[in-house]
Amino acid sequence: MFVITADQVDRQRAHDRVPAALSLLTGPRAGAHLGFERTAGDEIQGVCEDPADVVDILTSLIRHGDWRIGLGIGPVELPLPTSPRAGRGPAFVASRDALVAAHPVPGQLAVRCRVGSGHSRADRELRLRHTRFAETALLLYARLLRSRTMEGWQVTDLLMQGLTQKDAATRLGVTPSAVSQRVRRAGWQEQQRGRELVIHHVSVAGARPGDRA
C-alpha cells in the first residue's frame, strides 16, 4: 500500500493551500483508496493501492502547489479506517520518514519503504533498491513538471484528455506546427516515459510477498 503525506512549504507567509489541494484530490480521477484529509496544520494525507494513481496524485501536487511530499511504501493494518488520520502500519511510518527526509532535498520529495516481515532478505533488498530508484525517477519527473510553462500545460492537458495534436491545435486556435513545438518544449514524451518508469519502480517496491517483481 502507498501513503502520501504532503506539507505546505513556506506556510508562514503563504495562504492556506489545503482546501484547494483537497478539492483537487477529490473525485473519480483522484484515485485515492482512502481519501485525502487535513491531518494537522497545513498537512494532508491519503492512501492509495494503485501505483498509477500514486503518480497521478503526485503529479497534481507537484503542479498545483508548493508541497513537500513524502511517499511511504509498505503494509498497512486492515481493515483501513474511514480516515487516514486513524491509519496504522509500516506504510504510514514510512510516509512520515519520507516527509522528514524531503526537507533538505531541493526537489522537496522523498520515498521511503518499510518492508513487512513476510519478505525474504533478498526480497527486502530488492524492494529497498527500487524505492531508491523510485525516488530518483520522481525527482527527475518533478523537475520536468516544474519547468513547464502555462502554454505547455494547456497543450498537455488536452493530450491527457485523448485529443490528437491536430485536435489540440483546433481547440487552442493555433497551427498544428505550433502545437508540435509546444509539445516538444513541454517534454510530453519525457513525461510519459518518466511516468512509466516511476510506476514500475513503485510497483516493485510495494509488491507483497509472493508477488513477482
Long-range contacts (C-beta under 8 A, 24 or more apart in sequence): 1-33, 1-47, 1-48, 1-49, 1-73, 1-74, 1-75, 1-76, 1-89, 1-91, 1-206, 2-47, 2-48, 2-49, 2-51, 2-54, 2-71, 2-72, 2-73, 2-91, 2-202, 2-206, 3-45, 3-46, 3-47, 3-48, 3-71, 3-72, 3-76, 3-84, 3-87, 3-91, 3-92, 3-94, 3-95, 4-36, 4-45, 4-46, 4-47, 4-48, 4-54, 4-57, 4-58, 4-61, 4-69, 4-70, 4-71, 4-72, 4-95, 5-39, 5-43, 5-44, 5-45, 5-69, 5-70, 5-72, 5-95, 5-96, 5-98, 5-99, 6-43, 6-44, 6-45, 6-61, 6-67, 6-68, 6-69, 6-70, 6-99, 7-41, 7-42, 7-43, 7-67, 7-68, 7-99, 8-42, 8-43, 8-65, 8-66, 8-67, 8-68, 9-66, 9-67, 9-68, 9-108, 10-66, 11-41, 11-42, 14-66, 16-42, 17-42, 17-65, 17-66, 17-67, 18-42, 18-43, 18-44, 20-64, 20-65, 21-61, 21-64, 21-65, 21-67, 24-60, 24-64, 25-57, 25-60, 25-61, 29-56, 30-56, 30-57, 30-60, 31-56, 31-57, 32-57, 33-80, 34-80, 34-81, 34-82, 34-83, 34-84, 34-87, 35-84, 36-84, 37-83, 37-84, 37-85, 39-84, 39-85, 45-84, 45-85, 45-95, 46-84, 47-76, 47-80, 47-84, 47-87, 47-91, 51-198, 51-199, 51-202, 51-203, 51-206, 52-199, 54-199, 54-202, 55-195, 55-198, 55-199, 55-202, 58-109, 58-138, 58-142, 59-145, 59-195, 62-109, 62-142, 62-145, 62-146, 63-145, 63-153, 66-108, 67-108, 68-99, 68-102, 68-103, 68-108, 68-109, 69-98, 69-99, 69-102, 69-108, 69-109, 69-110, 70-95, 70-96, 70-97, 70-98, 70-99, 70-100, 70-101, 70-102, 70-109, 70-110, 70-111, 70-112, 71-95, 71-98, 71-109, 71-110, 71-111, 71-112, 71-134, 71-138, 71-202, 72-96, 72-97, 72-98, 72-111, 72-112, 72-113, 72-114, 73-111, 73-112, 73-113, 73-114, 73-127, 73-131, 73-134, 73-202, 73-205, 73-206, 74-113, 74-114, 74-115, 74-116, 74-206, 75-114, 75-116, 75-208, 90-114, 90-115, 90-116, 105-139, 107-138, 107-139, 107-142, 107-143, 109-135, 109-138, 109-139, 109-142, 110-135, 111-135, 111-138, 111-202, 111-205, 113-205, 113-206, 116-208, 116-209, 118-208, 118-209, 119-209, 123-209, 123-213, 126-204, 126-213, 127-204, 127-205, 127-206, 127-207, 128-205, 130-201, 130-202, 130-204, 130-205, 130-213, 131-201, 131-205, 133-201, 134-198, 134-201, 134-202, 134-205, 137-194, 137-197, 137-198, 137-201, 138-198, 140-194, 141-191, 141-194, 141-195, 141-197, 141-198, 144-187, 144-190, 144-191, 144-194, 145-191, 147-187, 148-186, 148-187, 149-185, 149-186, 151-182, 151-186, 152-182, 152-185, 152-186, 152-187, 153-186, 154-182, 155-179, 155-182, 155-183, 155-186, 155-188, 156-183, 156-186, 156-188, 156-191, 159-183, 159-188
